[in-house]
Amino acid sequence: MTAVHQELVARVSDPRLDAVLLDTPFGFQENADEIASRTIAYFRQHVGCEINLASFKHSGRATALELRWFLARLAAANYVFAGPGSPTYALRHWQGRAVRGALAEKITGGGCVSFSSAAAITLGSVALPVYEIYKVGDDPAWIPGLDLLGEIGVPCAVIPHYNNREGGTHDTRYCYMGESRLRVLESMLPDDVVILGVDEYTACIIDVAGQSVAVRGRGGVTIRRGGAERVWQRTSFPLSELKGPRDAAAWMATRPFEPDGAGISPMLEEVRVRGARGADALGRRDIGGIVAAILDMESVLHDWAADLAGTDERDLARAEMRQLIVHLGGLVRAGGRDDVREYLAPLVDVLLSLRGNARREQRFSDADRLRAILAQCGVEVQDTPTGTAWSLAGAD
């Protein structure tokens, strides 16, 4: 992210740069001073600028003078950086101490707030207690965030490390939550709060004055609502795209701003063309059209399977397909059409076939995910001694 820091620093350096590093997120660590020193050295050697430490490691141990000095440094700065550590710890020591107000003034007054990793989580209206869930075993839950993005009309939960793959044998996407825990967390969100996911080695740059968003780096920026996702990669688009309609069907029926095609594989482009047809059918409540689009997308994935090994393209294509499946389920639960089983049968047969293959190959997590997708479509799967059967939820 060196080039990103250089770009952002350049924006606020006229007439002068006053950059500060906040050490609160990692203030509990024994090597906190070493982390701060390495960060300062990184900015000096690689970004090409000086960043000063605004230290506030622990609110209970800081004197009144130290708190006043910290807030004064924060208020004067025009570039504020914070990064790794614990979002829960940072919020505990920031909230109620004028930190949010000082950061909000940066957003509205032309400064720059550059938060990554744990610090980025604090920007939403709710925050993810990562360590408590992933390491300690607490039940999935949210805690209050700073809601700085709510200041610009984007009420959200920020999830960095969105595409993390460190787990190997287990799902560590979505900042180590995995799909199953993310679904639980998502069900707890208020209707107007979306998930803003930022991939690793990726920056989501929001220009408040220009009302635009730029995506830089290797991965993408994702807005997730109700299990459906829209992804932007290596592009710029209006800030209004992050807000969008609050009604899920209306949101899905609109397509995100697309880049000019650079960097998009032919396979992913094929999937997106078919996904656009499905979105059009969704707007018309045309179940047959949606199912046809999903089956077309599945055919593209099958045809390109040999070329996708070891890449992220398959996951991106599946995300496009999954969002249509989720909202197809919404139409089914809403009443749909009397002959909905006839329209769903080809899609369900394909998904059950994929699930059967996964079970035979002992990829049980994949099999469980496919069953969960079918459940979202209102399809109940029954495994019996004679085979697998399915029915529509609530059907007589």
Backbone hydrogen bonds in HBPLUS format (Angstrom, degrees):
<---DONOR---> <-ACCEPTOR-->    atom                        ^
c    i                          cat <-CA-CA->   ^        H-A-AA   ^      H-
h    n   atom  resd res      DA  || num        DHA   H-A  angle D-A-AA Bond
n    s   type  num  typ     dist DA aas  dist angle  dist       angle   num
A0004-VAL N   A0001-MET O   3.10 MM   3  5.10 118.6  2.50  95.4 110.8     1
A0005-HIS N   A0001-MET O   3.00 MM   4  6.35 164.2  2.02 160.2 163.0     2
A0006-GLN N   A0002-THR O   2.95 MM   4  6.24 161.0  1.99 153.5 159.2     3
A0007-GLU N   A0003-ALA O   2.96 MM   4  6.15 154.4  2.03 143.6 150.1     4
A0008-LEU N   A0004-VAL O   2.95 MM   4  6.22 163.8  1.98 156.8 160.8     5
A0009-VAL N   A0005-HIS O   2.82 MM   4  5.91 164.1  1.84 154.3 159.2     6
A0010-ALA N   A0006-GLN O   3.05 MM   4  6.11 156.0  2.11 141.5 147.8     7
A0011-ARG N   A0008-LEU O   3.11 MM   3  5.21 128.5  2.39  96.5 109.7     8
A0012-VAL N   A0009-VAL O   3.15 MM   3  5.55 137.8  2.34 106.2 116.6     9
A0078-ASN N   A0018-ASP O   2.91 MM  60  5.48 150.8  1.99 138.3 147.8    10
A0079-TYR N   A0018-ASP O   3.32 MM  61  6.22 141.8  2.47 142.7 134.5    11
A0052-ASN N   A0019-ALA O   2.97 MM  33  6.23 170.5  1.98 143.4 140.3    12
A0020-VAL N   A0079-TYR O   2.85 MM  59  6.35 155.7  1.91 164.4 172.1    13
A0081-PHE N   A0020-VAL O   2.94 MM  61  6.29 168.3  1.95 165.8 169.7    14
A0021-LEU N   A0052-ASN O   2.76 MM  31  6.01 148.6  1.86 151.7 157.3    15
A0054-ALA N   A0021-LEU O   2.89 MM  33  5.74 177.3  1.89 154.9 155.1    16
A0022-LEU N   A0081-PHE O   2.94 MM  59  6.30 161.5  1.97 163.8 169.0    17
A0026-PHE N   A0023-ASP O   3.25 MM   3  5.80 132.7  2.49 113.4 123.9    18
A0027-GLY N   A0024-THR O   2.97 MM   3  4.68 167.0  1.99 108.1 111.7    19
A0086-SER N   A0025-PRO O   2.94 MM  61  5.29 156.2  2.00 131.7 132.7    20
A0029-GLN N   A0026-PHE O   3.09 MM   3  5.64 161.0  2.13 118.1 123.9    21
A0032-ALA N   A0029-GLN O   3.16 MM   3  5.19 146.6  2.28 117.7 113.7    22
A0034-GLU N   A0031-ASN O   3.06 MM   3  5.21 117.7  2.47  99.7 115.1    23
A0035-ILE N   A0031-ASN O   2.98 MM   4  6.32 158.2  2.03 157.5 163.8    24
A0036-ALA N   A0032-ALA O   3.02 MM   4  6.27 161.9  2.05 150.9 155.4    25
A0037-SER N   A0033-ASP O   2.96 MM   4  6.18 158.0  2.01 145.4 151.5    26
A0038-ARG N   A0034-GLU O   2.92 MM   4  6.15 160.0  1.96 152.5 157.5    27
A0039-THR N   A0035-ILE O   3.00 MM   4  6.20 154.0  2.07 147.4 154.5    28
A0040-ILE N   A0036-ALA O   2.99 MM   4  6.23 163.1  2.02 152.9 156.9    29
A0041-ALA N   A0037-SER O   2.98 MM   4  6.17 158.4  2.02 147.4 153.5    30
A0042-TYR N   A0038-ARG O   2.87 MM   4  6.07 149.3  1.96 142.7 151.4    31
A0043-PHE N   A0039-THR O   3.06 MM   4  6.38 163.3  2.09 154.9 157.2    32
A0044-ARG N   A0040-ILE O   3.07 MM   4  6.31 154.8  2.14 144.5 151.8    33
A0045-GLN N   A0041-ALA O   2.84 MM   4  5.96 168.5  1.86 156.1 158.9    34
A0046-HIS N   A0042-TYR O   2.83 MM   4  5.55 162.3  1.86 150.6 156.0    35
A0048-GLY N   A0043-PHE O   2.80 MM   5  6.03 125.3  2.10 147.5 164.0    36
A0049-CYS N   A0043-PHE O   3.06 MM   6  5.74 171.5  2.07 135.8 137.7    37
A0061-ARG N   A0058-HIS O   3.23 MM   3  5.51 142.2  2.39 103.6 113.6    38
A0062-ALA N   A0058-HIS O   3.11 MM   4  6.18 128.3  2.39 148.0 161.4    39
A0067-LEU N   A0063-THR O   2.98 MM   4  6.30 158.4  2.03 155.6 161.0    40
A0068-ARG N   A0064-ALA O   3.03 MM   4  6.19 159.9  2.07 143.2 148.8    41
A0069-TRP N   A0065-LEU O   2.91 MM   4  6.11 156.1  1.96 147.7 154.4    42
A0070-PHE N   A0066-GLU O   2.95 MM   4  6.10 160.0  1.99 145.3 150.8    43
A0071-LEU N   A0067-LEU O   2.98 MM   4  6.22 167.7  2.00 156.2 158.4    44
A0072-ALA N   A0068-ARG O   2.94 MM   4  6.09 149.6  2.04 143.1 152.0    45
A0073-ARG N   A0069-TRP O   2.94 MM   4  6.19 158.2  1.99 152.4 157.4    46
A0074-LEU N   A0070-PHE O   2.96 MM   4  6.19 157.8  2.01 149.1 155.8    47
A0075-ALA N   A0071-LEU O   2.88 MM   4  6.00 155.9  1.94 143.5 150.0    48
A0076-ALA N   A0072-ALA O   3.07 MM   4  6.19 151.1  2.15 144.4 151.3    49
A0077-ALA N   A0073-ARG O   3.18 MM   4  6.21 140.8  2.35 143.4 151.9    50
A0112-CYS N   A0078-ASN O   2.96 MM  34  6.01 141.9  2.11 126.7 138.6    51
A0080-VAL N   A0112-CYS O   2.92 MM  32  6.29 161.8  1.95 160.1 166.0    52
A0114-SER N   A0080-VAL O   2.76 MM  34  5.91 171.5  1.77 169.4 172.0    53
A0082-ALA N   A0114-SER O   3.27 MM  32  6.75 148.6  2.37 145.3 149.0    54
A0116-SER N   A0082-ALA O   3.01 MM  34  6.48 152.8  2.09 147.5 156.2    55
A0119-ALA N   A0083-GLY O   2.99 MM  36  5.02 149.5  2.08 139.6 148.4    56
A0090-ALA N   A0086-SER O   3.06 MM   4  6.27 167.8  2.08 152.7 156.1    57
A0091-LEU N   A0087-PRO O   2.96 MM   4  6.10 168.2  1.98 151.1 154.1    58
A0092-ARG N   A0088-THR O   3.01 MM   4  6.14 155.1  2.07 145.0 152.2    59
A0093-HIS N   A0089-TYR O   3.21 MM   4  6.47 147.0  2.33 148.1 155.5    60
A0094-TRP N   A0090-ALA O   2.88 MM   4  5.99 127.9  2.16 145.3 160.6    61
A0095-GLN N   A0091-LEU O   2.99 MM   4  5.63 170.4  2.00 145.4 148.6    62
A0097-ARG N   A0094-TRP O   3.17 MM   3  5.77 139.5  2.34 143.6 141.8    63
A0102-ALA N   A0098-ALA O   3.24 MM   4  6.40 156.8  2.30 141.9 147.6    64
A0103-LEU N   A0099-VAL O   2.99 MM   4  6.26 158.3  2.04 154.5 160.4    65
A0104-ALA N   A0100-ARG O   2.81 MM   4  6.02 157.5  1.86 155.8 162.8    66
A0105-GLU N   A0101-GLY O   3.07 MM   4  6.26 148.5  2.17 142.4 149.8    67
A0106-LYS N   A0103-LEU O   3.02 MM   3  5.15 128.5  2.29  97.3 111.1    68
A0107-ILE N   A0103-LEU O   3.26 MM   4  6.69 151.3  2.35 146.1 153.0    69
A0108-THR N   A0104-ALA O   3.02 MM   4  6.35 160.3  2.06 154.3 159.0    70
A0109-GLY N   A0105-GLU O   2.76 MM   4  5.44 131.1  2.00 135.1 147.1    71
A0111-GLY N   A0106-LYS O   2.83 MM   5  4.38 135.4  2.03 137.4 142.7    72
A0119-ALA N   A0116-SER O   3.03 MM   3  5.47 118.8  2.42 156.7 144.5    73
A0120-ALA N   A0116-SER O   3.26 MM   4  4.66 151.6  2.35  96.2 100.5    74
A0120-ALA N   A0117-SER O   3.06 MM   3  5.33 122.2  2.41 103.6 117.9    75
A0121-ILE N   A0118-ALA O   3.15 MM   3  5.39 129.2  2.42 101.4 113.8    76
A0122-THR N   A0119-ALA O   3.08 MM   3  5.50 139.4  2.26 107.5 117.8    77
A0123-LEU N   A0120-ALA O   3.10 MM   3  5.59 163.3  2.13 116.3 121.5    78
A0146-LEU N   A0122-THR O   2.84 MM  24  5.72 164.4  1.86 158.9 164.0    79
A0148-LEU N   A0123-LEU O   2.95 MM  25  5.23 122.4  2.30 126.8 143.3    80
A0149-LEU N   A0123-LEU O   3.32 MM  26  6.16 168.3  2.33 154.8 155.0    81
A0147-ASP N   A0124-GLY O   2.80 MM  23  4.50 149.0  1.89 125.2 118.8    82
A0125-SER N   A0156-CYS O   2.85 MM  31  5.82 139.8  2.01 155.4 168.4    83
A0145-GLY N   A0125-SER O   3.00 MM  20  4.75 171.8  2.01 113.9 111.2    84
A0127-ALA N   A0143-ILE O   2.66 MM  16  5.22 158.2  1.71 157.5 163.5    85
A0143-ILE N   A0127-ALA O   3.01 MM  16  5.22 158.1  2.06 145.0 151.5    86
A0130-VAL N   A0128-LEU O   2.95 MM   2  5.50 125.5  2.26 109.6  93.6    87
A0133-ILE N   A0129-PRO O   3.19 MM   4  6.41 150.8  2.28 153.5 161.1    88
A0133-ILE N   A0130-VAL O   3.18 MM   3  5.45 124.9  2.50 101.9 114.9    89
A0134-TYR N   A0130-VAL O   2.79 MM   4  5.85 169.3  1.80 172.1 170.6    90
A0135-LYS N   A0131-TYR O   2.82 MM   4  5.04 147.4  1.92 128.0 138.9    91
A0136-VAL N   A0131-TYR O   3.05 MM   5  6.48 149.3  2.15 155.7 162.2    92
A0137-GLY N   A0132-GLU O   3.05 MM   5  6.24 114.4  2.50 127.3 144.2    93
A0138-ASP N   A0132-GLU O   2.80 MM   6  5.54 164.1  1.82 152.9 147.3    94
A0151-GLU N   A0148-LEU O   3.06 MM   3  5.34 144.8  2.19 101.6 111.7    95
A0152-ILE N   A0149-LEU O   3.09 MM   3  5.50 149.2  2.19 107.1 115.2    96
A0154-VAL N   A0149-LEU O   3.02 MM   5  5.30 158.6  2.06 139.6 137.3    97
A0153-GLY N   A0150-GLY O   3.13 MM   3  4.92 164.7  2.16 105.6 106.0    98
A0194-VAL N   A0155-PRO O   3.24 MM  39  6.73 157.5  2.30 143.4 141.9    99
A0157-ALA N   A0194-VAL O   2.81 MM  37  6.29 142.2  1.95 152.8 163.9   100
A0196-LEU N   A0157-ALA O   2.87 MM  39  5.94 165.8  1.89 144.1 148.6   101
A0159-ILE N   A0196-LEU O   2.87 MM  37  6.07 165.4  1.89 147.7 149.7   102
A0198-VAL N   A0159-ILE O   3.04 MM  39  6.34 156.9  2.09 141.5 144.7   103
A0164-ASN N   A0161-HIS O   3.23 MM   3  5.25 158.8  2.27 116.7 113.8   104
A0175-CYS N   A0161-HIS O   3.12 MM  14  4.84 164.2  2.15 123.5 120.1   105
A0162-TYR N   A0198-VAL O   3.14 MM  36  5.45 178.8  2.14 126.3 126.0   106
A0174-TYR N   A0162-TYR O   2.91 MM  12  4.10 174.5  1.91 115.8 117.5   107
A0169-THR N   A0167-GLY O   2.70 MM   2  5.70 114.4  2.13 121.2 103.8   108
A0176-TYR N   A0172-THR O   3.05 MM   4  3.93 147.4  2.16 128.5 121.9   109
A0178-GLY N   A0173-ARG O   2.92 MM   5  4.99 170.7  1.93 151.8 149.7   110
A0177-MET N   A0174-TYR O   3.27 MM   3  5.43 156.4  2.33 103.5 110.5   111
A0182-LEU N   A0178-GLY O   3.03 MM   4  6.12 152.7  2.11 148.7 157.3   112
A0183-ARG N   A0179-GLU O   2.98 MM   4  6.19 154.4  2.04 152.6 157.9   113
A0184-VAL N   A0180-SER O   3.34 MM   4  6.66 153.1  2.42 140.6 147.1   114
A0185-LEU N   A0181-ARG O   2.92 MM   4  6.21 166.3  1.94 154.3 157.7   115
A0186-GLU N   A0182-LEU O   2.74 MM   4  5.90 158.2  1.78 152.4 159.0   116
A0187-SER N   A0183-ARG O   3.07 MM   4  6.23 148.5  2.17 141.5 148.5   117
A0188-MET N   A0185-LEU O   3.02 MM   3  5.31 148.0  2.12 105.4 115.3   118
A0189-LEU N   A0186-GLU O   3.17 MM   3  5.43 161.8  2.20 109.0 114.6   119
A0193-VAL N   A0190-PRO O   3.08 MM   3  5.49 168.7  2.10 119.5 122.4   120
A0195-ILE N   A0224-ARG O   3.08 MM  29  5.03 178.1  2.08 152.3 152.8   121
A0224-ARG N   A0195-ILE O   2.92 MM  29  5.03 159.9  1.97 144.9 150.7   122
A0197-GLY N   A0222-THR O   2.76 MM  25  4.80 159.7  1.80 146.7 151.2   123
A0222-THR N   A0197-GLY O   2.79 MM  25  4.80 166.7  1.81 143.1 147.7   124
A0199-ASP N   A0220-GLY O   3.10 MM  21  5.62 167.9  2.11 172.2 174.8   125
A0218-ARG N   A0201-TYR O   2.98 MM  17  5.82 146.2  2.09 154.6 152.9   126
A0203-ALA N   A0216-ARG O   2.79 MM  13  5.10 161.2  1.82 146.9 150.9   127
A0216-ARG N   A0203-ALA O   3.03 MM  13  5.10 163.0  2.06 143.8 149.3   128
A0205-ILE N   A0214-ALA O   2.87 MM   9  5.07 170.4  1.88 162.0 160.8   129
A0214-ALA N   A0205-ILE O   2.87 MM   9  5.07 156.6  1.93 141.5 149.4   130
A0207-ASP N   A0212-SER O   2.86 MM   5  5.27 162.9  1.89 156.5 161.4   131
A0211-GLN N   A0207-ASP O   2.77 MM   4  5.65 112.3  2.23 139.1 156.1   132
A0212-SER N   A0207-ASP O   3.18 MM   5  5.27 154.3  2.25 138.3 144.8   133
A0211-GLN N   A0208-VAL O   3.27 MM   3  4.94 146.8  2.39  91.6 101.2   134
A0239-LEU N   A0211-GLN O   2.93 MM  28  5.09 172.1  1.93 119.1 117.9   135
A0213-VAL N   A0237-PHE O   2.77 MM  24  5.40 153.5  1.84 163.8 172.9   136
A0237-PHE N   A0213-VAL O   2.86 MM  24  5.40 151.6  1.94 150.9 160.2   137
A0215-VAL N   A0235-THR O   2.84 MM  20  5.46 162.4  1.87 169.5 175.2   138
A0221-VAL N   A0232-TRP O   2.88 MM  11  5.30 156.4  1.94 152.3 159.9   139
A0232-TRP N   A0221-VAL O   2.89 MM  11  5.30 157.7  1.94 150.8 158.3   140
A0223-ILE N   A0230-ARG O   2.94 MM   7  5.38 159.0  1.99 154.0 160.3   141
A0230-ARG N   A0223-ILE O   2.94 MM   7  5.38 148.7  2.04 147.7 157.9   142
A0225-ARG N   A0228-ALA O   2.89 MM   3  5.40 154.8  1.95 154.2 161.2   143
A0228-ALA N   A0225-ARG O   3.08 MM   3  5.40 158.9  2.13 118.9 119.8   144
A0241-GLU N   A0238-PRO O   3.03 MM   3  5.77 160.5  2.07 119.1 124.4   145
A0242-LEU N   A0239-LEU O   2.95 MM   3  5.69 149.6  2.05 121.2 128.4   146
A0243-LYS N   A0240-SER O   3.07 MM   3  5.18 143.5  2.20  99.9 110.8   147
A0244-GLY N   A0240-SER O   3.09 MM   4  6.28 147.1  2.21 171.8 168.7   148
A0251-TRP N   A0247-ASP O   2.86 MM   4  6.05 153.1  1.93 153.3 162.3   149
A0252-MET N   A0248-ALA O   2.86 MM   4  6.09 157.4  1.91 151.5 156.8   150
A0253-ALA N   A0249-ALA O   2.97 MM   4  6.15 142.7  2.12 141.6 151.8   151
A0254-THR N   A0251-TRP O   3.29 MM   3  5.53 151.6  2.37 102.7 110.6   152
A0264-ILE N   A0261-GLY O   3.18 MM   3  5.49 168.5  2.19 127.9 128.9   153
A0269-GLU N   A0265-SER O   2.97 MM   4  6.21 156.2  2.03 153.4 160.7   154
A0270-GLU N   A0266-PRO O   2.96 MM   4  6.18 152.6  2.03 145.7 152.6   155
A0271-VAL N   A0267-MET O   3.00 MM   4  6.36 159.1  2.04 151.4 156.9   156
A0272-ARG N   A0268-LEU O   2.92 MM   4  6.14 158.1  1.97 147.8 153.6   157
A0273-VAL N   A0269-GLU O   2.96 MM   4  6.19 152.3  2.04 148.1 155.1   158
A0274-ARG N   A0270-GLU O   3.14 MM   4  6.43 163.1  2.17 151.0 154.7   159
A0275-GLY N   A0271-VAL O   2.77 MM   4  6.00 145.7  1.89 143.9 155.4   160
A0276-ALA N   A0272-ARG O   2.82 MM   4  6.01 146.5  1.93 143.9 151.5   161
A0277-ARG N   A0273-VAL O   3.23 MM   4  6.60 149.3  2.33 140.4 147.8   162
A0278-GLY N   A0274-ARG O   3.03 MM   4  6.37 151.6  2.11 142.4 150.4   163
A0279-ALA N   A0275-GLY O   2.85 MM   4  6.16 148.3  1.95 146.6 155.4   164
A0280-ASP N   A0276-ALA O   2.96 MM   4  6.24 152.9  2.04 145.7 152.6   165
A0281-ALA N   A0277-ARG O   2.97 MM   4  6.27 156.9  2.02 146.6 153.0   166
A0282-LEU N   A0278-GLY O   2.84 MM   4  6.09 145.4  1.96 142.5 152.8   167
A0283-GLY N   A0279-ALA O   3.04 MM   4  6.36 153.4  2.12 145.7 151.4   168
A0284-ARG N   A0280-ASP O   3.26 MM   4  6.62 136.3  2.46 137.8 149.2   169
A0284-ARG N   A0281-ALA O   3.05 MM   3  5.05 128.5  2.32  94.3 108.3   170
A0286-ASP N   A0281-ALA O   2.89 MM   5  5.00 172.0  1.89 149.2 148.3   171
A0285-ARG N   A0282-LEU O   2.97 MM   3  4.82 155.0  2.04 101.2 109.3   172
A0290-ILE N   A0286-ASP O   3.04 MM   4  6.37 153.0  2.11 151.8 159.7   173
A0291-VAL N   A0287-ILE O   2.95 MM   4  6.18 169.3  1.96 159.1 161.2   174
A0292-ALA N   A0288-GLY O   2.97 MM   4  6.13 159.5  2.01 146.3 152.3   175
A0293-ALA N   A0289-GLY O   3.05 MM   4  6.22 154.1  2.12 141.6 148.0   176
A0294-ILE N   A0290-ILE O   2.97 MM   4  6.27 159.0  2.01 153.3 159.0   177
A0295-LEU N   A0291-VAL O   2.93 MM   4  6.17 163.4  1.96 155.1 159.3   178
A0296-ASP N   A0292-ALA O   2.96 MM   4  6.15 151.7  2.04 143.7 151.8   179
A0297-MET N   A0293-ALA O   2.92 MM   4  6.21 154.4  1.99 147.0 153.9   180
A0298-GLU N   A0294-ILE O   2.91 MM   4  6.22 155.2  1.97 149.5 156.5   181
A0299-SER N   A0295-LEU O   2.97 MM   4  6.20 149.8  2.06 143.6 151.6   182
A0300-VAL N   A0296-ASP O   3.04 MM   4  6.38 151.4  2.12 147.3 154.4   183
A0301-LEU N   A0297-MET O   3.04 MM   4  6.38 161.8  2.08 151.1 155.5   184
A0302-HIS N   A0298-GLU O   2.94 MM   4  6.19 154.9  2.01 146.9 154.0   185
A0303-ASP N   A0299-SER O   2.89 MM   4  6.12 160.0  1.93 149.9 155.1   186
A0304-TRP N   A0300-VAL O   3.03 MM   4  6.21 146.1  2.15 148.6 157.2   187
A0305-ALA N   A0302-HIS O   3.29 MM   3  5.12 164.8  2.31 102.4 106.6   188
A0307-ASP N   A0304-TRP O   2.91 MM   3  5.47 140.7  2.06 117.3 128.6   189
A0308-LEU N   A0305-ALA O   3.24 MM   3  5.38 161.3  2.28 106.6 112.3   190
A0311-THR N   A0308-LEU O   3.11 MM   3  5.58 148.4  2.21 145.5 139.3   191
A0316-LEU N   A0312-ASP O   3.08 MM   4  6.41 159.1  2.13 155.4 161.5   192
A0317-ALA N   A0313-GLU O   2.91 MM   4  6.13 159.7  1.95 151.7 157.3   193
A0318-ARG N   A0314-ARG O   2.85 MM   4  6.06 157.6  1.90 148.8 155.5   194
A0319-ALA N   A0315-ASP O   2.93 MM   4  6.13 147.9  2.03 142.3 151.0   195
A0320-GLU N   A0316-LEU O   3.13 MM   4  6.48 150.3  2.22 143.5 150.6   196
A0321-MET N   A0317-ALA O   3.04 MM   4  6.39 156.0  2.10 148.1 154.5   197
A0322-ARG N   A0318-ARG O   2.69 MM   4  5.84 159.4  1.73 152.9 159.4   198
A0323-GLN N   A0319-ALA O   3.15 MM   4  6.23 155.2  2.21 145.5 149.6   199
A0325-ILE N   A0321-MET O   3.13 MM   4  6.46 157.8  2.18 149.2 155.8   200
A0326-VAL N   A0322-ARG O   2.89 MM   4  6.14 162.2  1.92 157.5 161.0   201
A0327-HIS N   A0323-GLN O   3.31 MM   4  6.45 161.8  2.35 138.4 142.5   202
A0328-LEU N   A0324-LEU O   2.83 MM   4  6.00 139.8  1.99 146.4 158.5   203
A0329-GLY N   A0325-ILE O   2.99 MM   4  6.29 154.3  2.05 148.0 154.1   204
A0330-GLY N   A0326-VAL O   3.17 MM   4  6.59 138.7  2.35 133.7 145.0   205
A0331-LEU N   A0327-HIS O   3.16 MM   4  6.47 148.6  2.26 139.7 145.8   206
A0331-LEU N   A0328-LEU O   3.08 MM   3  5.20 119.3  2.47  97.6 111.9   207
A0332-VAL N   A0328-LEU O   3.02 MM   4  6.40 155.8  2.08 150.2 157.4   208
A0333-ARG N   A0329-GLY O   2.93 MM   4  6.19 164.5  1.95 153.9 157.1   209
A0334-ALA N   A0330-GLY O   3.01 MM   4  6.11 137.0  2.20 136.6 148.4   210
A0336-GLY N   A0331-LEU O   3.01 MM   5  5.21 112.1  2.49 159.7 153.5   211
A0335-GLY N   A0332-VAL O   3.13 MM   3  5.42 161.0  2.16 107.5 113.3   212
A0340-VAL N   A0337-ARG O   3.12 MM   3  5.18 141.9  2.27 120.2 116.1   213
A0342-GLU N   A0339-ASP O   3.04 MM   3  5.48 125.0  2.36 108.5 121.4   214
A0344-LEU N   A0340-VAL O   2.86 MM   4  6.07 151.8  1.94 151.6 160.4   215
A0345-ALA N   A0341-ARG O   2.91 MM   4  5.82 145.7  2.03 149.6 155.8   216
A0347-LEU N   A0344-LEU O   3.03 MM   3  5.47 114.2  2.48 113.6 128.9   217
A0348-VAL N   A0344-LEU O   2.89 MM   4  6.03 169.1  1.90 163.5 167.1   218
A0349-ASP N   A0345-ALA O   2.90 MM   4  5.98 160.5  1.93 154.5 159.6   219
A0350-VAL N   A0346-PRO O   3.16 MM   4  6.39 154.0  2.23 142.4 148.5   220
A0351-LEU N   A0347-LEU O   3.02 MM   4  6.34 166.9  2.04 156.6 159.5   221
A0352-LEU N   A0348-VAL O   2.82 MM   4  5.98 159.1  1.86 153.4 159.6   222
A0353-SER N   A0349-ASP O   2.96 MM   4  6.07 148.0  2.07 140.2 148.9   223
A0354-LEU N   A0350-VAL O   2.97 MM   4  6.31 158.1  2.02 151.3 156.9   224
A0355-ARG N   A0351-LEU O   2.86 MM   4  6.09 154.2  1.93 144.7 152.6   225
A0356-GLY N   A0352-LEU O   2.82 MM   4  6.02 153.7  1.89 143.8 150.9   226
A0357-ASN N   A0353-SER O   3.00 MM   4  6.30 156.6  2.05 148.8 154.4   227
A0358-ALA N   A0354-LEU O   2.99 MM   4  6.24 157.3  2.04 146.4 152.7   228
A0359-ARG N   A0355-ARG O   2.95 MM   4  6.24 156.2  2.01 151.4 157.4   229
A0360-ARG N   A0356-GLY O   2.99 MM   4  6.23 159.0  2.04 149.1 154.7   230
A0361-GLU N   A0357-ASN O   3.01 MM   4  6.21 145.4  2.13 145.3 154.5   231
A0363-ARG N   A0358-ALA O   2.76 MM   5  4.90 160.0  1.80 158.0 153.7   232
A0362-GLN N   A0359-ARG O   3.04 MM   3  4.84 158.7  2.08 101.4 106.5   233
A0367-ALA N   A0363-ARG O   3.08 MM   4  6.43 156.4  2.14 148.4 155.8   234
A0368-ASP N   A0364-PHE O   2.87 MM   4  6.08 155.5  1.92 147.4 153.5   235
A0369-ARG N   A0365-SER O   3.00 MM   4  6.24 151.0  2.09 142.6 150.4   236
A0370-LEU N   A0366-ASP O   3.03 MM   4  6.33 156.4  2.08 150.4 155.9   237
A0371-ARG N   A0367-ALA O   3.04 MM   4  6.32 154.2  2.11 145.8 153.1   238
A0372-ALA N   A0368-ASP O   2.91 MM   4  6.17 150.6  2.00 144.5 152.9   239
A0373-ILE N   A0369-ARG O   2.90 MM   4  6.21 150.8  1.99 147.7 155.6   240
A0374-LEU N   A0370-LEU O   3.03 MM   4  6.31 160.4  2.07 147.6 152.2   241
A0375-ALA N   A0371-ARG O   2.93 MM   4  6.21 151.5  2.02 144.2 152.6   242
A0376-GLN N   A0372-ALA O   2.96 MM   4  6.27 146.9  2.07 144.3 152.9   243
A0377-CYS N   A0373-ILE O   3.17 MM   4  6.54 133.9  2.39 138.9 151.2   244
A0377-CYS N   A0374-LEU O   3.00 MM   3  5.02 129.7  2.26  95.4 109.5   245
A0379-VAL N   A0374-LEU O   2.88 MM   5  5.14 159.1  1.93 147.5 144.5   246
A0378-GLY N   A0375-ALA O   2.93 MM   3  5.02 156.4  1.99 105.6 111.5   247
A0393-ALA N   A0378-GLY O   2.69 MM  15  5.17 171.2  1.70 147.5 150.4   248
A0380-GLU N   A0391-SER O   2.72 MM  11  5.30 166.0  1.74 170.0 171.6   249
A0391-SER N   A0380-GLU O   2.96 MM  11  5.30 148.5  2.06 144.2 154.1   250
A0382-GLN N   A0389-ALA O   2.76 MM   7  5.12 174.9  1.76 151.4 151.4   251
A0389-ALA N   A0382-GLN O   2.83 MM   7  5.12 167.5  1.84 153.4 156.4   252
A0384-THR N   A0387-GLY O   2.78 MM   3  5.17 162.3  1.81 153.6 157.3   253
A0387-GLY N   A0384-THR O   3.03 MM   3  5.17 163.2  2.06 109.7 115.1   254
A0395-ALA N   A0392-LEU O   2.99 MM   3  5.46 156.1  2.05 138.8 137.5   255
